């Protein structure tokens, strides 16, 4: 697997969808793995992604960090030291995100990719990601696409609303 970092050189905030479209254009493989930068991808998830041959697979997220040995740690005590709030430690994870998935690249473009005209402003509704998801749901309901029943399990680094910054190491 090759990983390439591409800068959009767009100074506006919230240009995730432009970045995802650029990545999809630059991709050489048959599948796209769309995730956020605060994810830790375990070896098992990479292996599962490499074997995927369907149209789309959602991502299941739970919290985790890399320890001093660069190994994945999801122990509640370690997560608490990183600032994860108690209520999230008890839950153990968080729901999937509509803009994060493993998907057939050709199908992504048949669906039109993301609408970049919605970039530049944060939207509680998800903006272009929400519109892309709604399009997927319509196609699935019409029997034109199929979501894999399995999920790709990744770890999400505890940041933002999930953390108590006074307790953490930030």
HELIX and SHEET records of a PDB file:
HELIX    1   1 UNK A   16  UNK A   26  1                                  11    
HELIX    2   2 UNK A   43  UNK A   51  1                                   9    
HELIX    3   3 UNK A   76  UNK A   81  1                                   6    
HELIX    4   4 UNK A   86  UNK A   91  1                                   6    
HELIX    5   5 UNK A  105  UNK A  110  1                                   6    
HELIX    6   6 UNK A  116  UNK A  118  5                                   3    
HELIX    7   7 UNK A  127  UNK A  141  1                                  15    
HELIX    8   8 UNK A  160  UNK A  162  5                                   3    
SHEET    1   A 4 UNK A  31  UNK A  34  0                                        
SHEET    2   A 4 UNK A 101  UNK A 104 -1                                        
SHEET    3   A 4 UNK A  56  UNK A  63 -1                                        
SHEET    4   A 4 UNK A  93  UNK A  94 -1                                        
SHEET    1   B 5 UNK A  31  UNK A  34  0                                        
SHEET    2   B 5 UNK A 101  UNK A 104 -1                                        
SHEET    3   B 5 UNK A  56  UNK A  63 -1                                        
SHEET    4   B 5 UNK A 147  UNK A 156  1                                        
SHEET    5   B 5 UNK A  39  UNK A  40 -1                                        
SHEET    1   C 2 UNK A  65  UNK A  66  0                                        
SHEET    2   C 2 UNK A  72  UNK A  73 -1                                        
END                                                                             
